[in-house]
């Protein structure tokens, strides 16, 4: 949504947009975990999946899904760097959300024709 400012934390407008969506498509890339903003959005998406049965479709663009699932490889290194700026509790929640979504059936860019 163009009215949502990126500089603020997860704002009510974004939470409402996520909650109002029936489907969430999460595109994981090598640098996805460098953004606490993206990781916090993921927490909200996982919450909506649990609370409202929102469909979540992961897309793994240019990385192995297992690196997201287990926070390994370059993805894991970047994730650990991002976690240095957060509490242990937040890190645990982010890890659980990444694992949860990476375990879902999705799309892997390596398989694209």
Backbone as JSON Lines, residues from 0, in Angstrom:
{"i":0,"aa":"X","n":[0.84,-1.17,0.0],"ca":[0.0,0.0,0.0],"c":[0.89,1.23,0.0]}
{"i":1,"aa":"X","n":[0.66,2.13,-0.94],"ca":[1.54,3.3,-1.08],"c":[1.39,4.29,0.06]}
{"i":2,"aa":"X","n":[0.33,4.18,0.84],"ca":[0.13,5.12,1.94],"c":[0.87,4.71,3.21]}
{"i":3,"aa":"X","n":[1.45,3.55,3.21],"ca":[2.15,3.06,4.39],"c":[3.61,3.47,4.31]}
{"i":4,"aa":"X","n":[4.08,4.16,5.34],"ca":[5.47,4.59,5.36],"c":[6.35,3.45,5.84]}
{"i":5,"aa":"X","n":[7.47,3.23,5.14],"ca":[8.39,2.15,5.5],"c":[9.16,2.46,6.78]}
{"i":6,"aa":"X","n":[9.29,3.71,7.15],"ca":[10.15,4.06,8.27],"c":[9.56,3.69,9.62]}
{"i":7,"aa":"X","n":[8.28,3.47,9.69],"ca":[7.65,3.13,10.96],"c":[7.63,1.62,11.16]}
{"i":8,"aa":"X","n":[7.38,1.21,12.4],"ca":[7.22,-0.22,12.66],"c":[5.93,-0.67,12.0]}
{"i":9,"aa":"X","n":[5.63,-1.95,12.12],"ca":[4.44,-2.5,11.48],"c":[3.22,-1.71,11.93]}
{"i":10,"aa":"X","n":[2.7,-0.92,11.04],"ca":[1.64,0.02,11.37],"c":[0.28,-0.65,11.27]}
{"i":11,"aa":"X","n":[-0.71,-0.08,11.96],"ca":[-2.05,-0.68,11.91],"c":[-2.59,-0.86,10.49]}
{"i":12,"aa":"X","n":[-2.28,0.07,9.59],"ca":[-2.78,-0.04,8.22],"c":[-2.27,-1.32,7.55]}
{"i":13,"aa":"X","n":[-0.99,-1.62,7.77],"ca":[-0.4,-2.82,7.18],"c":[-0.97,-4.07,7.83]}
{"i":14,"aa":"X","n":[-1.08,-4.05,9.16],"ca":[-1.67,-5.21,9.84],"c":[-3.08,-5.47,9.32]}
{"i":15,"aa":"X","n":[-3.85,-4.4,9.15],"ca":[-5.21,-4.56,8.64],"c":[-5.21,-5.1,7.21]}
{"i":16,"aa":"X","n":[-4.28,-4.63,6.39],"ca":[-4.19,-5.13,5.01],"c":[-3.85,-6.61,4.99]}
{"i":17,"aa":"X","n":[-2.94,-7.02,5.84],"ca":[-2.58,-8.44,5.93],"c":[-3.78,-9.25,6.4]}
{"i":18,"aa":"X","n":[-4.46,-8.76,7.43],"ca":[-5.61,-9.47,7.98],"c":[-6.77,-9.56,6.99]}
{"i":19,"aa":"X","n":[-6.92,-8.53,6.16],"ca":[-8.01,-8.51,5.19],"c":[-7.75,-9.4,3.98]}
{"i":20,"aa":"X","n":[-6.52,-9.87,3.83],"ca":[-6.16,-10.71,2.69],"c":[-6.52,-12.16,2.94]}
{"i":21,"aa":"X","n":[-7.03,-12.82,1.92],"ca":[-7.33,-14.25,2.06],"c":[-6.11,-15.1,1.73]}
{"i":22,"aa":"X","n":[-5.2,-14.54,0.93],"ca":[-3.99,-15.26,0.53],"c":[-2.79,-14.35,0.74]}
{"i":23,"aa":"X","n":[-1.73,-14.91,1.28],"ca":[-0.47,-14.17,1.42],"c":[0.6,-14.92,0.63]}
{"i":24,"aa":"X","n":[1.27,-14.21,-0.26],"ca":[2.38,-14.78,-1.01],"c":[3.66,-14.18,-0.43]}
{"i":25,"aa":"X","n":[4.51,-15.04,0.1],"ca":[5.76,-14.6,0.73],"c":[6.91,-14.97,-0.21]}
{"i":26,"aa":"X","n":[7.62,-13.97,-0.71],"ca":[8.73,-14.21,-1.62],"c":[10.03,-14.11,-0.83]}
{"i":27,"aa":"X","n":[10.64,-15.27,-0.61],"ca":[11.92,-15.33,0.1],"c":[13.05,-15.19,-0.91]}
{"i":28,"aa":"X","n":[13.96,-14.27,-0.64],"ca":[15.16,-14.11,-1.45],"c":[16.36,-14.19,-0.51]}
{"i":29,"aa":"X","n":[17.54,-14.15,-1.07],"ca":[18.77,-14.24,-0.27],"c":[18.8,-13.19,0.84]}
{"i":30,"aa":"X","n":[18.34,-11.98,0.53],"ca":[18.42,-10.88,1.49],"c":[17.14,-10.64,2.29]}
{"i":31,"aa":"X","n":[16.15,-11.5,2.14],"ca":[14.88,-11.33,2.85],"c":[15.1,-11.11,4.34]}
{"i":32,"aa":"X","n":[15.97,-11.91,4.94],"ca":[16.17,-11.87,6.39],"c":[16.97,-10.66,6.85]}
{"i":33,"aa":"X","n":[17.42,-9.82,5.92],"ca":[18.13,-8.6,6.32],"c":[17.15,-7.52,6.77]}
{"i":34,"aa":"X","n":[15.87,-7.77,6.57],"ca":[14.85,-6.78,6.88],"c":[13.99,-7.2,8.06]}
{"i":35,"aa":"X","n":[14.15,-6.51,9.18],"ca":[13.28,-6.79,10.32],"c":[11.83,-6.47,9.96]}
{"i":36,"aa":"X","n":[11.65,-5.51,9.06],"ca":[10.31,-5.17,8.57],"c":[9.66,-6.4,7.93]}
{"i":37,"aa":"X","n":[10.36,-7.07,7.03],"ca":[9.83,-8.28,6.38],"c":[9.58,-9.38,7.39]}
{"i":38,"aa":"X","n":[10.49,-9.55,8.33],"ca":[10.33,-10.6,9.33],"c":[9.13,-10.32,10.23]}
{"i":39,"aa":"X","n":[8.88,-9.06,10.55],"ca":[7.71,-8.72,11.36],"c":[6.42,-8.9,10.56]}
{"i":40,"aa":"X","n":[6.45,-8.59,9.27],"ca":[5.29,-8.88,8.42],"c":[5.01,-10.38,8.41]}
{"i":41,"aa":"X","n":[6.07,-11.17,8.34],"ca":[5.92,-12.62,8.34],"c":[5.25,-13.1,9.62]}
{"i":42,"aa":"X","n":[5.61,-12.5,10.76],"ca":[4.95,-12.86,12.02],"c":[3.45,-12.62,11.93]}
{"i":43,"aa":"X","n":[3.06,-11.5,11.35],"ca":[1.64,-11.18,11.22],"c":[0.95,-12.16,10.27]}
{"i":44,"aa":"X","n":[1.63,-12.51,9.19],"ca":[1.07,-13.47,8.23],"c":[0.85,-14.83,8.9]}
{"i":45,"aa":"X","n":[1.84,-15.29,9.65],"ca":[1.71,-16.58,10.35],"c":[0.58,-16.51,11.37]}
{"i":46,"aa":"X","n":[0.45,-15.38,12.05],"ca":[-0.63,-15.2,13.01],"c":[-1.99,-15.3,12.3]}
{"i":47,"aa":"X","n":[-2.11,-14.67,11.14],"ca":[-3.37,-14.72,10.39],"c":[-3.66,-16.13,9.86]}
{"i":48,"aa":"X","n":[-2.62,-16.85,9.53],"ca":[-2.8,-18.24,9.1],"c":[-3.4,-19.06,10.24]}
{"i":49,"aa":"X","n":[-2.86,-18.86,11.44],"ca":[-3.36,-19.61,12.6],"c":[-4.76,-19.16,13.01]}
{"i":50,"aa":"X","n":[-4.97,-17.84,13.09],"ca":[-6.24,-17.31,13.58],"c":[-7.38,-17.41,12.59]}
{"i":51,"aa":"X","n":[-7.1,-17.12,11.32],"ca":[-8.16,-16.98,10.34],"c":[-8.09,-17.99,9.2]}
{"i":52,"aa":"X","n":[-7.09,-18.86,9.22],"ca":[-6.95,-19.84,8.15],"c":[-6.49,-19.24,6.83]}
{"i":53,"aa":"X","n":[-5.8,-18.1,6.9],"ca":[-5.29,-17.46,5.69],"c":[-4.36,-18.42,4.94]}
{"i":54,"aa":"X","n":[-4.51,-18.48,3.63],"ca":[-3.64,-19.33,2.82],"c":[-2.3,-18.6,2.64]}
{"i":55,"aa":"X","n":[-1.21,-19.33,2.85],"ca":[0.12,-18.75,2.71],"c":[0.88,-19.55,1.66]}
{"i":56,"aa":"X","n":[1.4,-18.85,0.67],"ca":[2.15,-19.5,-0.41],"c":[3.57,-18.95,-0.41]}
{"i":57,"aa":"X","n":[4.55,-19.78,-0.05],"ca":[5.93,-19.31,-0.1],"c":[6.52,-19.46,-1.5]}
{"i":58,"aa":"X","n":[7.33,-18.49,-1.89],"ca":[8.08,-18.53,-3.13],"c":[9.55,-18.37,-2.75]}
{"i":59,"aa":"X","n":[10.37,-19.31,-3.18],"ca":[11.8,-19.29,-2.85],"c":[12.54,-18.84,-4.1]}
{"i":60,"aa":"X","n":[12.98,-17.59,-4.1],"ca":[13.6,-17.0,-5.28],"c":[15.11,-17.01,-5.13]}
{"i":61,"aa":"X","n":[15.76,-17.9,-5.87],"ca":[17.21,-17.95,-5.89],"c":[17.85,-18.49,-4.63]}
{"i":62,"aa":"X","n":[17.11,-19.26,-3.85],"ca":[17.71,-19.9,-2.68],"c":[16.99,-21.2,-2.38]}
{"i":63,"aa":"X","n":[17.68,-22.06,-1.68],"ca":[17.16,-23.37,-1.32],"c":[16.16,-23.21,-0.17]}
{"i":64,"aa":"X","n":[14.96,-23.79,-0.29],"ca":[13.99,-23.69,0.79],"c":[14.53,-24.15,2.15]}
{"i":65,"aa":"X","n":[15.45,-25.12,2.15],"ca":[15.99,-25.61,3.42],"c":[16.8,-24.53,4.14]}
{"i":66,"aa":"X","n":[17.38,-23.58,3.39],"ca":[18.12,-22.5,4.02],"c":[17.19,-21.57,4.79]}
{"i":67,"aa":"X","n":[15.98,-21.4,4.29],"ca":[14.97,-20.61,5.02],"c":[14.46,-21.42,6.2]}
{"i":68,"aa":"X","n":[14.13,-22.68,5.94],"ca":[13.57,-23.55,6.97],"c":[14.48,-23.67,8.19]}
{"i":69,"aa":"X","n":[15.79,-23.79,7.93],"ca":[16.75,-24.02,9.02],"c":[17.63,-22.81,9.32]}
{"i":70,"aa":"X","n":[17.41,-21.72,8.58],"ca":[18.22,-20.5,8.71],"c":[19.71,-20.83,8.58]}
{"i":71,"aa":"X","n":[20.07,-21.43,7.44],"ca":[21.46,-21.81,7.16],"c":[21.95,-21.11,5.9]}
{"i":72,"aa":"X","n":[23.21,-21.36,5.55],"ca":[23.79,-20.75,4.36],"c":[23.86,-19.24,4.48]}
{"i":73,"aa":"X","n":[23.94,-18.57,3.34],"ca":[23.98,-17.1,3.34],"c":[22.73,-16.51,3.99]}
{"i":74,"aa":"X","n":[21.59,-17.15,3.74],"ca":[20.34,-16.69,4.35],"c":[20.47,-16.69,5.87]}
{"i":75,"aa":"X","n":[21.01,-17.76,6.42],"ca":[21.18,-17.88,7.87],"c":[22.15,-16.85,8.43]}
{"i":76,"aa":"X","n":[23.24,-16.58,7.7],"ca":[24.21,-15.58,8.15],"c":[23.56,-14.2,8.21]}
{"i":77,"aa":"X","n":[22.82,-13.87,7.18],"ca":[22.14,-12.57,7.13],"c":[21.09,-12.49,8.23]}
{"i":78,"aa":"X","n":[20.37,-13.59,8.46],"ca":[19.37,-13.63,9.53],"c":[20.03,-13.36,10.88]}
{"i":79,"aa":"X","n":[21.15,-14.01,11.15],"ca":[21.85,-13.83,12.43],"c":[22.29,-12.38,12.62]}
{"i":80,"aa":"X","n":[22.75,-11.74,11.55],"ca":[23.14,-10.33,11.63],"c":[21.95,-9.45,12.0]}
{"i":81,"aa":"X","n":[20.8,-9.73,11.4],"ca":[19.59,-8.96,11.7],"c":[19.17,-9.18,13.15]}
{"i":82,"aa":"X","n":[19.33,-10.4,13.64],"ca":[18.92,-10.73,15.0],"c":[19.77,-10.03,16.06]}
{"i":83,"aa":"X","n":[20.97,-9.6,15.7],"ca":[21.82,-8.89,16.66],"c":[21.17,-7.6,17.15]}
{"i":84,"aa":"X","n":[20.25,-7.07,16.35],"ca":[19.56,-5.82,16.7],"c":[18.24,-6.07,17.42]}
{"i":85,"aa":"X","n":[17.94,-7.32,17.76],"ca":[16.66,-7.68,18.37],"c":[16.88,-8.49,19.64]}
{"i":86,"aa":"X","n":[15.78,-8.72,20.35],"ca":[15.85,-9.52,21.56],"c":[15.84,-11.01,21.21]}
{"i":87,"aa":"X","n":[16.22,-11.82,22.15],"ca":[16.2,-13.28,21.95],"c":[14.78,-13.77,21.7]}
{"i":88,"aa":"X","n":[13.82,-13.17,22.39],"ca":[12.41,-13.55,22.21],"c":[11.95,-13.29,20.77]}
{"i":89,"aa":"X","n":[12.31,-12.14,20.23],"ca":[11.94,-11.81,18.85],"c":[12.64,-12.77,17.89]}
{"i":90,"aa":"X","n":[13.91,-13.06,18.13],"ca":[14.65,-13.99,17.28],"c":[13.96,-15.35,17.24]}
{"i":91,"aa":"X","n":[13.54,-15.85,18.38],"ca":[12.85,-17.14,18.44],"c":[11.56,-17.1,17.64]}
{"i":92,"aa":"X","n":[10.79,-16.03,17.77],"ca":[9.53,-15.9,17.03],"c":[9.79,-15.85,15.52]}
{"i":93,"aa":"X","n":[10.82,-15.1,15.11],"ca":[11.17,-15.03,13.69],"c":[11.57,-16.41,13.16]}
{"i":94,"aa":"X","n":[12.4,-17.14,13.93],"ca":[12.85,-18.48,13.51],"c":[11.65,-19.4,13.32]}
{"i":95,"aa":"X","n":[10.73,-19.38,14.28],"ca":[9.54,-20.23,14.2],"c":[8.71,-19.88,12.97]}
{"i":96,"aa":"X","n":[8.56,-18.59,12.7],"ca":[7.76,-18.16,11.54],"c":[8.43,-18.59,10.23]}
{"i":97,"aa":"X","n":[9.74,-18.4,10.14],"ca":[10.47,-18.81,8.93],"c":[10.33,-20.31,8.7]}
{"i":98,"aa":"X","n":[10.51,-21.09,9.76],"ca":[10.41,-22.54,9.64],"c":[8.99,-22.95,9.26]}
{"i":99,"aa":"X","n":[8.01,-22.34,9.91],"ca":[6.6,-22.65,9.64],"c":[6.27,-22.43,8.17]}
{"i":100,"aa":"X","n":[6.6,-21.26,7.64],"ca":[6.24,-20.94,6.26],"c":[7.08,-21.73,5.26]}
{"i":101,"aa":"X","n":[8.35,-21.94,5.57],"ca":[9.21,-22.7,4.65],"c":[8.81,-24.17,4.57]}
{"i":102,"aa":"X","n":[8.06,-24.66,5.54],"ca":[7.57,-26.04,5.51],"c":[6.31,-26.19,4.66]}
{"i":103,"aa":"X","n":[5.72,-25.08,4.24],"ca":[4.51,-25.14,3.42],"c":[4.87,-25.44,1.97]}
{"i":104,"aa":"X","n":[3.91,-26.02,1.27],"ca":[4.09,-26.26,-0.16],"c":[4.15,-24.92,-0.88]}
{"i":105,"aa":"X","n":[5.18,-24.72,-1.68],"ca":[5.33,-23.45,-2.37],"c":[6.03,-23.62,-3.7]}
{"i":106,"aa":"X","n":[6.66,-22.55,-4.15],"ca":[7.33,-22.53,-5.45],"c":[8.81,-22.22,-5.26]}
{"i":107,"aa":"X","n":[9.64,-22.93,-6.02],"ca":[11.09,-22.77,-5.94],"c":[11.57,-22.33,-7.31]}
{"i":108,"aa":"X","n":[12.27,-21.19,-7.39],"ca":[12.65,-20.63,-8.69],"c":[13.52,-21.57,-9.53]}
{"i":109,"aa":"X","n":[14.22,-22.49,-8.9],"ca":[15.05,-23.45,-9.64],"c":[14.19,-24.32,-10.56]}
{"i":110,"aa":"X","n":[12.94,-24.54,-10.19],"ca":[12.06,-25.42,-10.96],"c":[11.33,-24.68,-12.08]}
{"i":111,"aa":"X","n":[11.53,-23.36,-12.2],"ca":[10.84,-22.6,-13.24],"c":[11.47,-22.87,-14.59]}
{"i":112,"aa":"X","n":[10.6,-23.11,-15.59],"ca":[10.96,-23.49,-16.92],"c":[11.89,-22.64,-17.65]}
